[in-house]
């Protein structure tokens, strides 16, 4: 069937704050009050409509109490977000506002109360498009063994394209 089953992506994605000055020119660098430790993604592509649903659970370290978290995002639509503080899930905070900055290609999740210093999990539900630009999470065609053209979803996350697939620190 053209509807694919969800895929789980697990793995560490360490922040790269030691980036050379010249590499950062022309890029929007995010505040370092909150930094990622681990991403857990669930992507459900629809290969007929060329869209996908996503759920990101991002384990983070809050270095300084803050009311908002800004991530890179491009061509994504956000449904909801929440923050669970502590490794034991002590407290859940729902997002109060989701603000997109299309020029800077960022999304800011604003909470009604301060996120406490320490580890926590930022959970985000969103949707995106399977573009045909060979960037982010995109669609491409191939021929099966019988010569029939099929559609598949592929990824290209190099140099600021991960933000087209999931909200992230894409530096």
PyMOL commands that set and color helices and strands:
alter all, ss='L'
color gray80, all
select helices_A, chain A and resi 21-24+162-164
alter helices_A, ss='H'
color red, helices_A
select strands_A, chain A and resi 7-11+34-46+51-62+66-72+76-85+91-101+106-115+118-129+136-143+149-156
alter strands_A, ss='S'
color yellow, strands_A
deselect
rebuild
show_as cartoon
